[in-house]
Amino acid sequence: MKAVFHEDFSRVYDSDPAAEGGRMEAVVEAIAPRVRFISPEPASMEDISAIHTKDHIDRVMRQGLHPIASLAAGGALLAARTGLVEPCFGLIRPPGHHASANSSWGFCHYNNMAIALDRLKRAGSIESAFILDFDLHFGDGTVNILGHRGWVSILNPDAHDRNSYLRLVLNALDETRADMIAISAGFDNHLQDWGGLLATDDYREMGRAARQAALRNGGGCFAILEGGYNHRVLGQNVLALIEGLSEG
């Protein structure tokens, strides 16, 4: 399986937890034996501007974050394109699911998922998409941008126990007929992270179900990194998702 990664993602570009040193390295160490890394180019201004306003892009540029944020968006694009033919994981940062068209918060700057899926749709590569966002925090930016588009359905699971959570996710994946299964993969709902809900095996099970849905629908699947801040468990959680996506 391929994983998108660039050495610049290891750089500490800000003071927020998503940019903390060692976060990317922990994942690379865990998944390296199971993946082949491929390197992205920054997303074009055309693709970013299709999602974000000029004012928002200008703000990101003034903050000095455009180079790393556009590279993350390019990583999502590469993961999505690769996902058309085989499962792919985008080990990218900054995250993106809290970035709306003209605003952002929560360590996000550009909405990587929206940029990637919009590009595939405009290119005629997909007809429909199902987004599973299992980050601890609701992906408001993705909903604000894509939620009104009839070709996209979005699930941000909300449950107070593991079994209910997994049942909700698995049922939704079983019912979707989308030809692209896209995962905003935030691992901060893990038992040893901020949310304290999900076990490592749960990410494997959700990855497996996503891959099965893609195969059933004759489509593709990919995932991109969002949250997840406990470096001691993050790599194993990403590995579990990758193992699930690799099945089938």
C-alpha positions in Angstrom: 0.0 0.0 0.0 1.2 3.5 -0.7 1.4 6.3 1.8 1.8 10.0 0.9 4.6 11.8 2.9 7.0 14.6 2.5 9.9 15.4 4.7 8.6 18.9 5.2 5.7 17.5 7.2 8.2 16.7 9.9 9.1 20.4 10.2 7.7 22.2 13.2 5.8 25.0 11.5 3.8 26.4 14.4 3.3 26.0 18.1 0.0 24.0 18.0 -0.2 20.3 18.9 -0.6 19.2 15.2 2.8 20.7 14.4 4.6 19.3 17.4 8.0 17.7 16.8 8.0 13.9 16.8 4.4 13.4 15.6 5.2 12.5 12.0 8.3 10.5 13.0 6.2 8.3 15.3 3.9 7.4 12.4 6.7 6.9 9.9 8.5 4.5 12.2 5.3 2.4 12.7 4.1 2.2 9.1 7.3 2.1 7.2 7.5 -1.7 7.0 4.0 -1.9 5.5 3.9 1.0 3.0 5.7 2.5 0.0 6.1 6.3 0.5 5.3 8.6 -2.3 6.0 12.4 -2.3 3.5 15.1 -3.2 3.7 18.5 -4.8 1.9 21.5 -3.4 -1.7 22.0 -4.5 -2.1 24.5 -7.3 -3.7 27.9 -6.6 -6.4 26.9 -9.0 -7.4 23.9 -6.8 -7.1 25.9 -3.5 -9.1 28.8 -4.9 -11.9 26.4 -6.0 -12.5 25.9 -2.3 -11.2 28.9 -0.4 -11.8 32.7 -0.8 -9.0 35.0 -1.8 -9.3 36.7 1.6 -8.7 33.4 3.4 -5.8 32.4 1.2 -4.3 35.9 1.8 -4.6 35.4 5.6 -2.8 32.0 5.4 -0.1 33.6 3.3 0.4 36.5 5.7 0.8 33.9 8.5 3.6 32.3 6.5 1.8 29.0 6.4 0.9 28.8 2.8 3.9 26.6 1.8 3.2 23.9 4.3 -0.6 24.1 4.0 -0.6 23.9 0.2 1.8 20.9 0.4 -0.7 19.2 2.8 -3.5 19.9 0.3 -1.3 18.5 -2.5 -0.7 15.4 -0.3 -4.5 15.0 0.0 -4.8 15.3 -3.8 -2.2 12.7 -4.4 -3.8 10.3 -1.9 -7.2 10.8 -3.5 -5.8 10.2 -7.0 -4.0 7.1 -5.9 -7.1 6.0 -4.1 -8.9 5.7 -7.4 -6.9 2.6 -8.2 -5.7 1.3 -4.8 -6.1 2.3 -1.1 -3.8 5.1 0.0 -3.1 6.9 3.3 -2.0 10.6 3.3 0.4 11.2 6.2 0.0 15.0 5.9 -0.2 18.0 8.0 -1.5 20.6 8.8 -4.9 19.0 9.2 -7.9 20.5 7.4 -11.3 19.5 8.5 -11.9 22.7 10.5 -11.1 25.0 7.5 -14.2 26.5 5.9 -14.2 28.6 2.7 -13.3 31.9 4.4 -12.2 30.9 7.9 -10.3 28.2 9.9 -9.5 27.1 13.4 -8.4 24.0 15.2 -4.8 23.8 13.8 -6.3 23.8 10.2 -5.6 26.2 7.3 -6.8 24.7 4.0 -9.5 22.0 3.8 -7.4 19.2 2.4 -10.4 16.8 2.0 -12.6 19.3 0.2 -9.8 20.4 -2.1 -9.0 16.7 -3.0 -12.6 15.6 -3.6 -13.6 18.8 -5.5 -10.7 18.3 -7.9 -11.6 14.6 -8.5 -15.2 15.6 -9.2 -14.3 18.5 -11.5 -12.0 16.1 -13.4 -14.8 13.6 -13.9 -12.9 11.0 -11.9 -15.7 10.4 -9.4 -19.5 10.7 -9.4 -20.1 10.6 -5.6 -18.2 10.5 -2.3 -18.8 9.3 1.2 -16.7 11.0 3.9 -16.1 9.3 7.2 -14.7 11.7 9.6 -13.8 9.8 12.8 -11.8 12.6 14.4 -12.8 13.4 18.0 -14.0 16.8 16.8 -16.8 17.5 14.4 -15.4 18.4 10.9 -17.3 21.7 10.6 -15.2 23.0 7.8 -15.8 20.0 5.6 -19.5 20.1 6.3 -19.6 23.9 5.6 -17.9 23.4 2.2 -19.3 20.1 1.0 -22.3 19.4 3.0 -24.7 21.1 0.6 -23.4 19.4 -2.5 -25.7 16.5 -3.5 -22.9 14.3 -4.6 -21.3 14.2 -1.1 -22.5 12.5 2.1 -20.6 13.0 5.4 -20.6 11.0 8.6 -19.2 12.5 11.8 -20.0 9.6 14.2 -21.4 10.6 17.6 -21.8 8.0 20.2 -20.9 7.5 23.9 -19.7 3.9 23.8 -17.4 1.9 21.4 -20.1 -0.5 20.3 -22.6 2.1 19.3 -19.9 4.1 17.6 -18.7 1.2 15.5 -22.2 0.1 14.7 -23.0 3.5 13.4 -19.9 3.6 11.2 -20.2 0.1 9.9 -23.9 0.5 9.0 -23.3 3.7 7.2 -20.4 2.2 5.1 -22.6 -0.8 4.4 -25.4 1.4 3.0 -23.4 3.9 1.0 -23.2 3.6 -2.8 -20.6 6.3 -3.3 -17.8 5.5 -5.7 -15.2 7.1 -3.5 -14.8 6.4 0.2 -12.8 9.2 1.9 -11.7 9.1 5.5 -10.7 12.1 7.6 -8.6 10.1 9.9 -8.3 11.8 13.3 -7.0 9.5 16.0 -7.7 11.7 19.0 -10.7 9.7 20.1 -8.4 6.8 21.1 -8.5 5.4 24.6 -5.1 6.9 25.3 -5.7 10.2 23.5 -8.0 13.2 24.2 -11.3 11.4 23.6 -10.7 8.1 25.5 -13.3 6.1 23.5 -11.8 3.9 20.7 -9.4 1.0 20.8 -6.6 0.5 18.2 -8.4 -2.5 16.7 -11.4 -0.2 16.0 -9.4 1.7 13.4 -8.5 -1.6 11.7 -12.2 -2.5 11.6 -13.3 0.8 10.2 -10.5 0.6 7.6 -11.6 -2.9 6.6 -15.2 -1.8 6.3 -14.2 1.2 4.1 -12.2 -1.0 1.8 -15.1 -3.5 1.5 -17.5 -0.6 0.7 -15.2 0.6 -2.0 -14.8 -2.9 -3.5 -18.6 -3.4 -3.4 -19.2 -0.1 -5.2 -16.5 -0.6 -7.8 -14.8 2.6 -6.5 -11.8 3.8 -4.6 -10.8 4.7 -1.1 -8.2 6.9 0.7 -7.6 8.4 4.1 -5.8 11.5 5.3 -4.5 12.4 8.7 -6.4 14.9 10.8 -6.0 14.8 14.7 -4.2 12.4 17.0 -1.8 13.8 19.6 -0.4 11.0 21.8 2.8 10.0 20.0 3.1 6.8 22.0 0.0 5.3 20.3 -0.5 7.4 17.2 1.7 5.3 14.9 0.0 2.0 15.9 -3.4 3.5 15.3 -2.4 4.7 11.9 -0.9 1.3 11.2 -4.2 -0.4 12.2 -6.2 1.7 9.8 -3.7 1.0 7.0 -3.9 -2.8 7.7 -7.7 -2.6 7.5 -7.6 -0.6 4.2 -5.2 -3.1 2.8 -7.5 -6.1 3.2 -9.7 -7.3 0.4 
